[in-house]
């Protein structure tokens, strides 16, 4: 008998790699079918994290997985847990982490908790080990967490830790013995949302992918260089019950042009894979403001990738603003991410990349998802300017390199590349990125 609030489902064992058949584009997915005897899985369905759904499939994806063999991948389209309060606690703790000494050990412990409660307690250790072995190891698996409750968005799902079962030593060896999943296997999210815009349909035509690089540097007004700009941010004052204006200063980014130069060099080496266009909002001016310039470019163009390089912030009201150069020296303007999402959708973007602090908020992902932008990549926390440039170089080097990799494969490559196992606390750049995907076949998605 199932206890109250718990759904029990029967699944048959997963087939190994040798037993998965492919017929053209139609793959045999007759595995883990409900109702058949096999491994019994107890799954609870609390608010915000839905019932577990497993969709194992085989995919020939050497670009993504770095192998010429047919690899079996496992997709968690939805995550489930009976420990909602634990996930909620982590969401609160990681909304604004302090990164004091010892933070890597804390996030490792919390990632182990997520692995136990979201994966092992749902599948059971035996079934997960079987799936992992059948796939060919952790690097041949892929994970997607569906998060329906925005209150849980801050939980560090990307910091999930693959527990080895070995005792904790309290040394750096623990990070290798029980590794963070995201430096080995792709991890994405899917946010529930209502589509506000019909998804565009386009006949596939072989062509280079088109990337728009938006350079939103502050402190470079043609009327005078200032080195920083201040933006007026509206925030609700709960004590007064009214909106007040808060002025926030943003300093010039030292490595924004390195991102651009890295992309130019990559494009020169691979001109048949992607083309690059730059929009410099410090130079492109309009009396109506930088937002008008940006929207005109997006609505009037066709871009597969829209890359925003600059500053952003998320207010206490969960409103995400992109910081754009202002009309006068020392001034900046805030652009609501919902407006930006309208422009990105109009441009036909398949990937929007926010190279900015706090750019990957629940507000950002939901806004772009509602407008049917398939993939969103950004950073949840403040990140160092130079490390953000490192991450972008690694990501695009995989995505638009000679082998033209998949989006989630490029994400995994970048996370792994900036991760320093001997200096885990040197920077949180490896734990800060979030990739959100709405596509059902997200594991195989390229830009084109």
N, C-alpha and C positions, 0 to 999 in steps of 0.2 A: 504494500500500500504506500502511495506517495503521501508525504506529509504536506500539510497546508502550505501553499505558496511555492511548492517545488514541483517542477516538471521533470518526469523521468522519461528518457528516450532510449530506444535500443538502436545500436549501430552495428553494422557488420565490420569486420577488420578491413583496414585499408590495404589495397593491393601494393605490391612492391613495384619498383620501376619496370621490371621485366614483364609485368602483367598488365600494364596500362597500354591500351591500343589507341592509335590515332588513325583516323580516316580522313585525309585531306585536312580541312579546317574544322572537322567535327571530331571532338575528342570523346573517348569513352569516359563518362562520369558516373558509371553505375557502381559507385563505391560509397560506403558509409550511408546506405539507404535506411531511413527510418523504418521500423517495424520488423527488421530481421534480427535474429538472435546473434549475439556477439558480445561486445563490450558494453556494459551498462554504464551510462553516464548520468549523473544527477546534476541538473542545472537549475539554478534559481533565476528568477527574472525580476529583479528589483527595478525601481524607477530609474530610467536613464541608461541602463546597460541591458540590452535585450538578450533574448535566448540565443544560446550558441548555435551557429550554423557553420558546418565544415564543408568546404568544397575543394577536395584534393583534385588536382589535374596535372597532366603531363604537359610540358612545354619545351620545345626546342628553342632555347633562349641563350645562346652563347654570349651575346653582348651583355646580357644582364648578369649572368652567373659565372662568366669567365671559364666556360668549359664547352667542348664540342659534343659532349654527351647529352642525351635526352635526360632532362632533370625533372623529378617530381617535386612540385611545390605545393604547399599547404596554405590555403587562404582562410583566415578567420574573418568572415564578412561581418560578424557581429560577436561581441564579447559578452560574457555573462559572469555574474559573481553573486554569491550570497553574502558577501562582505562589503556591502555598499558603504557602510560607515567608514571602513578603512580607506577606500578609494576617495571618499569625500574628505577625510582628514588629510590625505596626501595632496588633494587639489588645493586645499586651503594653505598648506605648508609651502607649496611650490608656486603659489601665485606671485609672490615676490621673495624669493629665497635670498639669504644674506651672503652666501658663499664664504662664510668664515672658515678658518682652518678646520679641516676634517669633513668638509662638505661632500667630498667624493665618497668617503666611507658611508656617510648617511644616505646618499642617493643610491649607493650600491645595496645597502640593506633594504631600502624601500623598493628598489627594483626587484630584489629577490622576493619581497612580499607580494608584489604585483604578479610575478611569475607563478608563485604558488597559488594565489587566489583566483587569478583570471584564467590560467591555463591548466596547471596541474590538478587543482581541485575540480575542474570541469571535465577534463579528459581522463585524468588518472595518470600516474607516472608510467605505467606499463604501456598504455596506448600511445602516449606522447613519444616515449623512447622508440616504439615500433615505427611510428611515422618518421621520426628523425633518422632512424637507421635506414628505412626504406628510401628516403629521399637522398641519402648520401652524406648526411651530416647537417649541422646547424646552418651552414652557409647555403644549403640548397632549400631552405625553408623561407617562407615570407609570411609576414604577420600584418593583419589589418584590424584595428580596433574601431568599432562603430560606437560613437559616443553621442547619445541622444540628448543628454542633459548637459547644457552649457556650464552648469555649476561644477561639472567634473572635468572641464577642458584643461585645467591647469595641472591635473595629475600627470606625473612623468611617465606616461606609457612607453615613450621611446627609451627610457632607462631600464626597461625590463631586463632582468638578469637570468641567464640560463644556469640554474643551480646544478652543480656537479655531484652533490651528495657527499662531498668531502668536508671534513671539519674546517671551520674558519680559523685561519692562522693569525689574523690581525695584521698581516703584512701586505705589501703590494702584490704578493703572489696570489692573493684572493681574486684580484681583478683579472688574472689570466686563467685561474682555475675555474672560476664561475664568471664567465665573460658577460659584458653588456651585449645584448642581442643586436643592437643597431649597428655595431661595428663589424658584425658578421653576416647579418641577414637584413633584407629590406623591411622597414616598418612604416606603415602609413596609417592614416586615420580616415574615417568617413563620418562626417557630421550630417545628422538628419536635418532636412530643410525642405521647404516648399519652393518649387521652381517658379520664379517670377518671370522668366523669359524662356521662350521656346528654344530648344537646342537647335543650332544651325546644322544643316546637312550640306555636305560638300563632296562632290565627286573627287576621288583620290587621283591626283595628277602628280607624276614624278617632278619634283622641283626642290630647290634648296629651302630649308625652313627659314622663315623670316623672323629676326629678333630685333626688337626695339629696346635700346638702352636709354632709360630716362635718367639723366644726370641732374639731380636736384641738390646741388651744392649750395650751402648757405654762405653768407659773408662775401659774395662776389658780385654785388650789384654794380652795373656799369657806371653808376654815378659816384661810386666810392666803395673801396674795399674796407670791410670791417672785421673780418675774421670770425664773426658770430652774428646770428640773427635771433630775434625774440618773436615768439608767436603767442597770440592771445588765445587761451584755451577756456572754453565755457565748461563749468562744472557745477553740479547741483550741490548746494549747501544744505545738508539734511537738518541742521540746527535752525537755519533761517527759513528753510522751505522755499528757497528761490535760487536762481542761477547766479553765480558770481564768475568773474573773469580772472583767470590766473595767467600770469605771464611767465613763460618758460624760455630760457635761453639755450640755444643750440650752437655748438662750436663747429668750425670748419672741419670737414673730414679729410684726413691726410692721404687716405689710400683709395678714395673713390676713383681716381684716374688710373690707378693700377688695375682695378677691375676692368675698366674700359680697354686699356692697352693689352691686357691678357686676352680679352675677347678678340681684339683686332688681330693679334698675332695668330690666334687659333683659326680665325676665319681665313687669313691669308694662306694658311697651310691646308685648309679644307674648304675651298670656295664652293665646291659642288654640294656640300652638306648643309651649309647655312649662310645666309647673308646678314649683314649687320647695319643697322641704322641708328644714329644717335640723335637724341633730342636734349639739348642743353638748355635747361630752363633759366639759367643765368644769362644766356645770350638771346634766346628767343623771347621777345617781350611783346606785351599787349597791354593797353590801358585797362582792360578788363581783368587783368591778373594772370598769374601763371596757370591757374586751374583752367582758364579758357584756352590757353595755348595747348595744354596737355590734352584736354578733351577733344579739341579740334584735330590733333594728330591721331588720336585713337579712333575717333569716329570716321575720319577720312581715310584711314589706312587699313591694311590687312596684315596682321602680325600673329605668328604662331606662338611666339614667346614674348612676353612683356616683362622686362627686368627693371625694377625701380631701385635706384641706388641713392640713398640719402638718409634723412632722419624720419622717424615716425614715433608716435606715442599712443598709449591707451590710457584713457582717463579713468577716474574712479567710477564713472558711470558706464564703463565698458565700451566707450566710443573710441574707435581707432582713427587717428588723423595722420595723414601724410604731410610732412613739413615741406613746403615749397618756397622758393625765393620770393620775397615780397617786392612791392613797387618801389619802396624807399630803402636806402642803406640802413642796415641794422634791423630791418623788419622782415618777418616771414609770414606766410599765410598757411592755415591748416585746411586740408582737403579731406572731407569725409570719405572713408574707404568705400561707402556705398556708392558714392558718385564715381569714384575711380573704377569700381566694379562694373558699373554701367558702360564706361568707356572700353574697358578690357573685353567685355562680352561683345560689344559692337565691333571691335577689331578682330573678333574670331579667335581670341587667344586660347590656346590649349594648355598653356602653362604660364602662371604669373609668379614671378620670383621677387620677393621683397628682401633686398639686401639692406636691412635697416633694423634698428632695435625695436623689439616689441611689435614687429610687423605681423607676426603670425598669431593674432588673437582669435578668440572664438568669433568675434564680430567680423574680422577679415574673412575667415574661412566660410562663415555662413553667408556673408554678402556675395562672395564670388560663386559659391555653390548654388545659391538661389538663382543665379544668372547663368547657370550651366557651364561655368568655366571648369574643365575637368580636373585640373591639378593646380594646387597652391603650395608654394614653398616659402618659408620664412622662419624667423627666429622669435622665440617666445620671450626671451630675456634680453637685457642689454649685452651687447657683444663688442669685443675690441675691433676697431676699424681694420687693423691689419689682418686679424684672423678671419674676419668676414671675407676679405679679398682672397685669402688662401682657400677658403671653402668654395667660393665661386669658381676659382680656377680649376679645382679638382672636379667639381660637379660638371662644368661645361666641357672640360677635357674628356670626360667619359661620354657625355651626352652627344657631343659634336666631334668626337675624335674620329679616327679613320674607320672604326667599327660601328659608329653611330649607335650608342647604347640606349637602353630603356631609361625612362625617367626614374623609376624606383631603383634601378641598378646604379645609376649615376648618384642618386642620393646616398645609397649605401657606400659607394666608393668615396664620396666626399667625407662622410662621417668617419669612416675608417682612416682616411688620410690625415685628418686633423686630430685624431685621438692619439695621445701619447701615453702608452701604458706605464712608463716609468715616471711620468710627470702628470698624473691624472688631474691634479688640482691646478696645473699651470693655467688652464682656461676652461670655462664651461662650454666652449664653442661646439664641442662634439655632442653635448647633451641638449643644446638649445634649439637646434633645427626641428621643424615639424613639416612633414609632407602630408597633405590631405588630398585624397583622390576620390572622385565620384564614379569613376569608370568601373564596370563590373570586371573587365579584363585588365585591371590596373597593372598586374604583374608584367604584362607584355607591351604596355603602352609606350610608344616612342612619341616624339613631337609630331611626326607625320606618319 
